[in-house]
Amino acid sequence: MLGDVNAMRKQAMQIQQALEKEEFEVRQGGVRVVINGNQNVKVVEIDGASQEDVKRAINEAIKKSQQAAASKLAELSKTMG
C-alpha cells in the first residue's frame, strides 16, 4: 500500500513538472494572456482593451490550465486504480 502511495506521489510530481512546461494562451477582445500549468501569468498584452476583457481572458487561461491538470490527474487515477 505504501508503495502505491509513493508511486502515485511520484507520478503526481511528474505531472506537475510537465504542466509547468505547458503554456495556455487566450485571446479575447484585444487581450492576449499566457499562463503556465502552475497558473502563473507569463504574458499579458492589451490592445485597447477594457478591464473586463483582461479579467475574462485571464480567467479563461486559468480554466484551460485547470482542465489540463484535471485530465492528467484523471489519467493517473485510472492507472492506479
MOPAC internal coordinates of N, CA, C and O (Angstrom, degrees):
PM7 1SCF
backbone

  N    0.0000 0     0.00 0     0.00 0    0    0    0
  C    1.4628 1     0.00 0     0.00 0    1    0    0
  C    1.5302 1   110.51 1     0.00 0    2    1    0
  O    1.2310 1   120.62 1   135.15 1    3    2    1
  N    1.3428 1   116.42 1   -44.85 1    3    2    1
  C    1.4616 1   120.14 1  -179.73 1    5    3    2
  C    1.5238 1   110.57 1   -63.18 1    6    5    3
  O    1.2310 1   120.93 1   143.65 1    7    6    5
  N    1.3315 1   115.83 1   -36.35 1    7    6    5
  C    1.4591 1   119.59 1   177.21 1    9    7    6
  C    1.5124 1   111.84 1   -62.39 1   10    9    7
  O    1.2310 1   120.53 1   140.97 1   11   10    9
  N    1.3374 1   116.60 1   -39.03 1   11   10    9
  C    1.4650 1   120.68 1   177.65 1   13   11   10
  C    1.5185 1   111.20 1   -63.10 1   14   13   11
  O    1.2310 1   120.81 1   137.98 1   15   14   13
  N    1.3266 1   116.06 1   -42.02 1   15   14   13
  C    1.4683 1   120.48 1   180.00 1   17   15   14
  C    1.5193 1   109.94 1   -64.60 1   18   17   15
  O    1.2310 1   120.46 1   135.63 1   19   18   17
  N    1.3246 1   116.72 1   -44.37 1   19   18   17
  C    1.4654 1   119.98 1   179.47 1   21   19   18
  C    1.5235 1   111.27 1   -64.73 1   22   21   19
  O    1.2310 1   120.19 1   140.28 1   23   22   21
  N    1.3231 1   117.24 1   -39.72 1   23   22   21
  C    1.4647 1   120.62 1   178.11 1   25   23   22
  C    1.5197 1   110.46 1   -65.00 1   26   25   23
  O    1.2310 1   120.72 1   138.35 1   27   26   25
  N    1.3169 1   116.23 1   -41.65 1   27   26   25
  C    1.4673 1   120.70 1   179.16 1   29   27   26
  C    1.5294 1   110.36 1   -64.55 1   30   29   27
  O    1.2310 1   120.26 1   137.88 1   31   30   29
  N    1.3265 1   117.11 1   -42.12 1   31   30   29
  C    1.4683 1   121.43 1   178.48 1   33   31   30
  C    1.5252 1   109.93 1   -62.25 1   34   33   31
  O    1.2310 1   120.58 1   136.83 1   35   34   33
  N    1.3322 1   116.50 1   -43.17 1   35   34   33
  C    1.4602 1   120.46 1   179.76 1   37   35   34
  C    1.5275 1   110.65 1   -62.79 1   38   37   35
  O    1.2310 1   120.32 1   136.04 1   39   38   37
  N    1.3322 1   117.00 1   -43.96 1   39   38   37
  C    1.4610 1   120.33 1   178.95 1   41   39   38
  C    1.5239 1   111.39 1   -65.35 1   42   41   39
  O    1.2310 1   120.38 1   141.92 1   43   42   41
  N    1.3277 1   116.87 1   -38.08 1   43   42   41
  C    1.4681 1   120.30 1   178.03 1   45   43   42
  C    1.5256 1   110.32 1   -63.37 1   46   45   43
  O    1.2310 1   120.32 1   140.36 1   47   46   45
  N    1.3235 1   116.99 1   -39.64 1   47   46   45
  C    1.4667 1   120.37 1   178.34 1   49   47   46
  C    1.5254 1   110.36 1   -66.26 1   50   49   47
  O    1.2310 1   120.33 1   141.67 1   51   50   49
  N    1.3312 1   116.98 1   -38.33 1   51   50   49
  C    1.4610 1   120.39 1   177.86 1   53   51   50
  C    1.5260 1   110.86 1   -64.98 1   54   53   51
  O    1.2310 1   120.57 1   140.13 1   55   54   53
  N    1.3208 1   116.51 1   -39.87 1   55   54   53
  C    1.4636 1   120.70 1   177.20 1   57   55   54
  C    1.5230 1   109.94 1   -63.24 1   58   57   55
  O    1.2310 1   120.60 1   135.95 1   59   58   57
  N    1.3360 1   116.46 1   -44.05 1   59   58   57
  C    1.4624 1   120.27 1   179.73 1   61   59   58
  C    1.5233 1   110.36 1   -61.00 1   62   61   59
  O    1.2310 1   120.18 1   137.12 1   63   62   61
  N    1.3228 1   117.27 1   -42.88 1   63   62   61
  C    1.4602 1   120.47 1   179.13 1   65   63   62
  C    1.5263 1   111.06 1   -64.54 1   66   65   63
  O    1.2310 1   120.43 1   141.49 1   67   66   65
  N    1.3214 1   116.79 1   -38.51 1   67   66   65
  C    1.4635 1   120.13 1   177.75 1   69   67   66
  C    1.5234 1   110.70 1   -66.04 1   70   69   67
  O    1.2310 1   120.55 1   138.78 1   71   70   69
  N    1.3252 1   116.55 1   -41.22 1   71   70   69
  C    1.4663 1   120.26 1   179.51 1   73   71   70
  C    1.5232 1   111.55 1   -64.77 1   74   73   71
  O    1.2310 1   120.16 1   145.85 1   75   74   73
  N    1.3395 1   117.29 1   -34.15 1   75   74   73
  C    1.4627 1   120.48 1   178.62 1   77   75   74
  C    1.5216 1   110.76 1   -56.87 1   78   77   75
  O    1.2310 1   120.77 1   147.30 1   79   78   77
  N    1.3167 1   116.13 1   -32.70 1   79   78   77
  C    1.4622 1   121.21 1  -176.71 1   81   79   78
  C    1.5267 1   112.48 1   -83.20 1   82   81   79
  O    1.2310 1   120.09 1   162.67 1   83   82   81
  N    1.3248 1   117.43 1   -17.33 1   83   82   81
  C    1.4633 1   120.62 1  -179.99 1   85   83   82
  C    1.5228 1   110.30 1   -81.08 1   86   85   83
  O    1.2310 1   121.35 1   -31.00 1   87   86   85
  N    1.3236 1   115.01 1   149.00 1   87   86   85
  C    1.4585 1   120.55 1   175.59 1   89   87   86
  C    1.5209 1   108.78 1  -125.29 1   90   89   87
  O    1.2310 1   121.29 1   -35.08 1   91   90   89
  N    1.3216 1   115.13 1   144.92 1   91   90   89
  C    1.4576 1   122.53 1  -179.15 1   93   91   90
  C    1.5205 1   107.42 1  -122.50 1   94   93   91
  O    1.2310 1   120.95 1   -56.78 1   95   94   93
  N    1.3276 1   115.78 1   123.22 1   95   94   93
  C    1.4615 1   121.32 1  -175.89 1   97   95   94
  C    1.5196 1   110.06 1  -116.39 1   98   97   95
  O    1.2310 1   121.49 1   -42.64 1   99   98   97
  N    1.3291 1   114.76 1   137.36 1   99   98   97
  C    1.4623 1   121.43 1   176.53 1  101   99   98
  C    1.5203 1   107.96 1  -133.53 1  102  101   99
  O    1.2310 1   121.00 1   -42.62 1  103  102  101
  N    1.3207 1   115.69 1   137.38 1  103  102  101
  C    1.4720 1   122.11 1   173.83 1  105  103  102
  C    1.5180 1   107.62 1  -122.06 1  106  105  103
  O    1.2310 1   121.00 1   -52.50 1  107  106  105
  N    1.3331 1   115.69 1   127.50 1  107  106  105
  C    1.4640 1   121.22 1   177.13 1  109  107  106
  C    1.5151 1   109.05 1  -148.17 1  110  109  107
  O    1.2310 1   120.99 1   -53.92 1  111  110  109
  N    1.3087 1   115.72 1   126.08 1  111  110  109
  C    1.4600 1   121.28 1   172.67 1  113  111  110
  C    1.5143 1   115.40 1    48.61 1  114  113  111
  O    1.2310 1   119.52 1  -134.39 1  115  114  113
  N    1.3183 1   118.51 1    45.61 1  115  114  113
  C    1.4582 1   120.89 1   178.37 1  117  115  114
  C    1.5173 1   114.08 1    84.54 1  118  117  115
  O    1.2310 1   120.05 1  -172.63 1  119  118  117
  N    1.3226 1   117.50 1     7.37 1  119  118  117
  C    1.4653 1   122.00 1   179.21 1  121  119  118
  C    1.5219 1   108.42 1  -115.23 1  122  121  119
  O    1.2310 1   121.30 1   -44.77 1  123  122  121
  N    1.3194 1   115.12 1   135.23 1  123  122  121
  C    1.4653 1   120.97 1   173.67 1  125  123  122
  C    1.5221 1   107.54 1  -122.94 1  126  125  123
  O    1.2310 1   120.88 1   -53.95 1  127  126  125
  N    1.3381 1   115.93 1   126.05 1  127  126  125
  C    1.4614 1   122.09 1   179.02 1  129  127  126
  C    1.5207 1   108.01 1  -125.73 1  130  129  127
  O    1.2310 1   121.01 1   -45.87 1  131  130  129
  N    1.3269 1   115.67 1   134.13 1  131  130  129
  C    1.4605 1   121.60 1   174.89 1  133  131  130
  C    1.5194 1   107.15 1  -125.84 1  134  133  131
  O    1.2310 1   121.01 1   -52.55 1  135  134  133
  N    1.3473 1   115.67 1   127.45 1  135  134  133
  C    1.4582 1   120.38 1   174.80 1  137  135  134
  C    1.5196 1   108.23 1  -126.26 1  138  137  135
  O    1.2310 1   121.06 1   -19.09 1  139  138  137
  N    1.3479 1   115.57 1   160.91 1  139  138  137
  C    1.4593 1   118.52 1   175.22 1  141  139  138
  C    1.5206 1   109.53 1   -96.99 1  142  141  139
  O    1.2310 1   120.64 1    -0.45 1  143  142  141
  N    1.3077 1   116.38 1   179.55 1  143  142  141
  C    1.4544 1   121.65 1  -177.32 1  145  143  142
  C    1.5127 1   114.56 1   -64.87 1  146  145  143
  O    1.2310 1   120.32 1   163.33 1  147  146  145
  N    1.3228 1   117.00 1   -16.67 1  147  146  145
  C    1.4641 1   120.86 1   174.38 1  149  147  146
  C    1.5173 1   111.46 1   -87.94 1  150  149  147
  O    1.2310 1   121.07 1  -174.48 1  151  150  149
  N    1.3106 1   115.57 1     5.52 1  151  150  149
  C    1.4559 1   123.44 1   178.65 1  153  151  150
  C    1.5247 1   112.69 1    66.15 1  154  153  151
  O    1.2310 1   121.14 1  -148.52 1  155  154  153
  N    1.3384 1   115.42 1    31.48 1  155  154  153
  C    1.4514 1   120.93 1   171.89 1  157  155  154
  C    1.5227 1   108.24 1   -93.62 1  158  157  155
  O    1.2310 1   120.71 1   -48.44 1  159  158  157
  N    1.3215 1   116.24 1   131.56 1  159  158  157
  C    1.4580 1   121.13 1  -179.71 1  161  159  158
  C    1.5231 1   108.47 1   -71.40 1  162  161  159
  O    1.2310 1   120.71 1   -55.30 1  163  162  161
  N    1.3359 1   116.25 1   124.70 1  163  162  161
  C    1.4579 1   121.82 1   179.64 1  165  163  162
  C    1.5263 1   111.28 1  -100.41 1  166  165  163
  O    1.2310 1   120.31 1   140.94 1  167  166  165
  N    1.3413 1   117.00 1   -39.06 1  167  166  165
  C    1.4616 1   121.59 1  -176.31 1  169  167  166
  C    1.5173 1   109.05 1  -141.77 1  170  169  167
  O    1.2310 1   120.86 1   -44.35 1  171  170  169
  N    1.3382 1   115.96 1   135.65 1  171  170  169
  C    1.4601 1   121.90 1   168.62 1  173  171  170
  C    1.5224 1   106.22 1  -133.25 1  174  173  171
  O    1.2310 1   120.71 1   -62.79 1  175  174  173
  N    1.3197 1   116.24 1   117.21 1  175  174  173
  C    1.4572 1   121.51 1   176.23 1  177  175  174
  C    1.5197 1   107.71 1  -118.60 1  178  177  175
  O    1.2310 1   121.06 1   -47.89 1  179  178  177
  N    1.3276 1   115.58 1   132.11 1  179  178  177
  C    1.4606 1   120.42 1  -177.66 1  181  179  178
  C    1.5229 1   108.63 1  -125.52 1  182  181  179
  O    1.2310 1   120.93 1   -53.68 1  183  182  181
  N    1.3220 1   115.82 1   126.32 1  183  182  181
  C    1.4562 1   121.55 1   178.22 1  185  183  182
  C    1.5191 1   108.15 1  -122.03 1  186  185  183
  O    1.2310 1   120.57 1   -93.12 1  187  186  185
  N    1.3241 1   116.52 1    86.88 1  187  186  185
  C    1.4545 1   121.09 1   179.18 1  189  187  186
  C    1.5173 1   113.15 1    65.34 1  190  189  187
  O    1.2310 1   120.08 1  -148.29 1  191  190  189
  N    1.3055 1   117.46 1    31.71 1  191  190  189
  C    1.4668 1   121.73 1  -175.09 1  193  191  190
  C    1.5224 1   111.43 1   -95.02 1  194  193  191
  O    1.2310 1   121.64 1   -26.60 1  195  194  193
  N    1.3221 1   114.47 1   153.40 1  195  194  193
  C    1.4597 1   119.98 1   175.27 1  197  195  194
  C    1.5221 1   109.47 1   -84.51 1  198  197  195
  O    1.2310 1   120.68 1   -14.04 1  199  198  197
  N    1.3118 1   116.30 1   165.96 1  199  198  197
  C    1.4577 1   121.30 1   177.66 1  201  199  198
  C    1.5326 1   110.25 1   -60.04 1  202  201  199
  O    1.2310 1   120.20 1   143.57 1  203  202  201
  N    1.3053 1   117.22 1   -36.43 1  203  202  201
  C    1.4664 1   121.35 1   179.64 1  205  203  202
  C    1.5291 1   110.91 1   -63.49 1  206  205  203
  O    1.2310 1   120.33 1   140.43 1  207  206  205
  N    1.3441 1   116.98 1   -39.57 1  207  206  205
  C    1.4649 1   120.45 1   176.78 1  209  207  206
  C    1.5265 1   110.77 1   -60.83 1  210  209  207
  O    1.2310 1   120.59 1   137.26 1  211  210  209
  N    1.3152 1   116.47 1   -42.74 1  211  210  209
  C    1.4665 1   121.09 1   179.94 1  213  211  210
  C    1.5199 1   109.97 1   -62.82 1  214  213  211
  O    1.2310 1   120.36 1   132.69 1  215  214  213
  N    1.3092 1   116.92 1   -47.31 1  215  214  213
  C    1.4634 1   121.34 1  -178.73 1  217  215  214
  C    1.5283 1   110.90 1   -61.32 1  218  217  215
  O    1.2310 1   120.15 1   135.83 1  219  218  217
  N    1.3229 1   117.32 1   -44.17 1  219  218  217
  C    1.4668 1   120.89 1   179.74 1  221  219  218
  C    1.5234 1   111.42 1   -62.85 1  222  221  219
  O    1.2310 1   120.62 1   137.58 1  223  222  221
  N    1.3297 1   116.42 1   -42.42 1  223  222  221
  C    1.4628 1   120.41 1  -178.73 1  225  223  222
  C    1.5270 1   111.22 1   -65.37 1  226  225  223
  O    1.2310 1   120.13 1   137.21 1  227  226  225
  N    1.3130 1   117.36 1   -42.79 1  227  226  225
  C    1.4688 1   120.72 1   178.68 1  229  227  226
  C    1.5203 1   110.19 1   -63.89 1  230  229  227
  O    1.2310 1   120.15 1   133.99 1  231  230  229
  N    1.3071 1   117.32 1   -46.01 1  231  230  229
  C    1.4632 1   120.41 1   179.87 1  233  231  230
  C    1.5272 1   111.72 1   -62.12 1  234  233  231
  O    1.2310 1   119.91 1   142.22 1  235  234  233
  N    1.3141 1   117.77 1   -37.78 1  235  234  233
  C    1.4638 1   121.06 1   178.53 1  237  235  234
  C    1.5318 1   110.86 1   -67.05 1  238  237  235
  O    1.2310 1   120.26 1   140.00 1  239  238  237
  N    1.3299 1   117.11 1   -40.00 1  239  238  237
  C    1.4667 1   120.26 1   178.00 1  241  239  238
  C    1.5246 1   110.74 1   -64.18 1  242  241  239
  O    1.2310 1   120.12 1   138.50 1  243  242  241
  N    1.3215 1   117.38 1   -41.50 1  243  242  241
  C    1.4664 1   121.25 1   177.53 1  245  243  242
  C    1.5232 1   110.05 1   -63.16 1  246  245  243
  O    1.2310 1   120.39 1   138.74 1  247  246  245
  N    1.3187 1   116.86 1   -41.26 1  247  246  245
  C    1.4671 1   120.97 1   179.06 1  249  247  246
  C    1.5282 1   110.71 1   -60.30 1  250  249  247
  O    1.2310 1   120.16 1   136.66 1  251  250  249
  N    1.3371 1   117.29 1   -43.34 1  251  250  249
  C    1.4613 1   120.91 1   178.22 1  253  251  250
  C    1.5256 1   110.81 1   -60.58 1  254  253  251
  O    1.2310 1   120.81 1   137.23 1  255  254  253
  N    1.3175 1   116.05 1   -42.77 1  255  254  253
  C    1.4613 1   120.99 1   179.58 1  257  255  254
  C    1.5222 1   111.06 1   -63.68 1  258  257  255
  O    1.2310 1   120.18 1   136.99 1  259  258  257
  N    1.3169 1   117.25 1   -43.01 1  259  258  257
  C    1.4646 1   121.52 1   179.61 1  261  259  258
  C    1.5264 1   111.03 1   -64.33 1  262  261  259
  O    1.2310 1   120.35 1   140.72 1  263  262  261
  N    1.3258 1   116.93 1   -39.28 1  263  262  261
  C    1.4617 1   120.55 1   178.97 1  265  263  262
  C    1.5256 1   110.91 1   -64.19 1  266  265  263
  O    1.2310 1   120.39 1   139.72 1  267  266  265
  N    1.3227 1   116.86 1   -40.28 1  267  266  265
  C    1.4636 1   120.30 1   178.66 1  269  267  266
  C    1.5242 1   110.63 1   -65.05 1  270  269  267
  O    1.2310 1   120.34 1   137.76 1  271  270  269
  N    1.3336 1   116.95 1   -42.24 1  271  270  269
  C    1.4664 1   120.78 1   178.85 1  273  271  270
  C    1.5221 1   110.48 1   -63.96 1  274  273  271
  O    1.2310 1   119.92 1   136.30 1  275  274  273
  N    1.3138 1   117.76 1   -43.70 1  275  274  273
  C    1.4668 1   121.36 1  -179.85 1  277  275  274
  C    1.5241 1   110.80 1   -63.06 1  278  277  275
  O    1.2310 1   120.38 1   140.47 1  279  278  277
  N    1.3194 1   116.87 1   -39.53 1  279  278  277
  C    1.4569 1   121.02 1   179.44 1  281  279  278
  C    1.5226 1   111.08 1   -64.12 1  282  281  279
  O    1.2310 1   120.58 1   135.66 1  283  282  281
  N    1.3194 1   116.49 1   -44.34 1  283  282  281
  C    1.4608 1   120.22 1  -179.80 1  285  283  282
  C    1.5245 1   111.27 1   -66.95 1  286  285  283
  O    1.2310 1   120.06 1   141.39 1  287  286  285
  N    1.3157 1   117.49 1   -38.61 1  287  286  285
  C    1.4621 1   120.20 1   178.35 1  289  287  286
  C    1.5260 1   111.07 1   -69.01 1  290  289  287
  O    1.2310 1   120.05 1   146.05 1  291  290  289
  N    1.3218 1   117.51 1   -33.95 1  291  290  289
  C    1.4641 1   120.57 1   176.49 1  293  291  290
  C    1.5248 1   110.18 1   -64.53 1  294  293  291
  O    1.2310 1   120.60 1   139.71 1  295  294  293
  N    1.3350 1   116.46 1   -40.29 1  295  294  293
  C    1.4613 1   120.47 1   176.60 1  297  295  294
  C    1.5261 1   110.31 1   -61.57 1  298  297  295
  O    1.2310 1   120.68 1   137.93 1  299  298  297
  N    1.3336 1   116.31 1   -42.07 1  299  298  297
  C    1.4605 1   121.16 1   179.58 1  301  299  298
  C    1.5182 1   110.89 1   -62.39 1  302  301  299
  O    1.2310 1   120.12 1   135.79 1  303  302  301
  N    1.3143 1   117.38 1   -44.21 1  303  302  301
  C    1.4652 1   119.98 1  -177.82 1  305  303  302
  C    1.5313 1   111.14 1   -66.80 1  306  305  303
  O    1.2310 1   119.90 1   149.21 1  307  306  305
  N    1.3319 1   117.79 1   -30.79 1  307  306  305
  C    1.4656 1   120.53 1   176.65 1  309  307  306
  C    1.5248 1   110.82 1   -66.12 1  310  309  307
  O    1.2310 1   120.65 1   140.69 1  311  310  309
  N    1.3378 1   116.36 1   -39.31 1  311  310  309
  C    1.4632 1   119.17 1  -178.80 1  313  311  310
  C    1.5231 1   111.86 1   -73.61 1  314  313  311
  O    1.2310 1   120.50 1   155.70 1  315  314  313
  N    1.3268 1   116.65 1   -24.30 1  315  314  313
  C    1.4651 1   120.85 1  -178.86 1  317  315  314
  C    1.5251 1   111.99 1   -89.33 1  318  317  315
  O    1.2310 1   120.71 1   164.87 1  319  318  317
  N    1.3261 1   116.25 1   -15.13 1  319  318  317
  C    1.4097 1   116.49 1  -167.83 1  321  319  318
  C    1.4240 1   125.12 1  -114.48 1  322  321  319
  O    1.2310 1   120.10 1   180.00 1  323  322  321

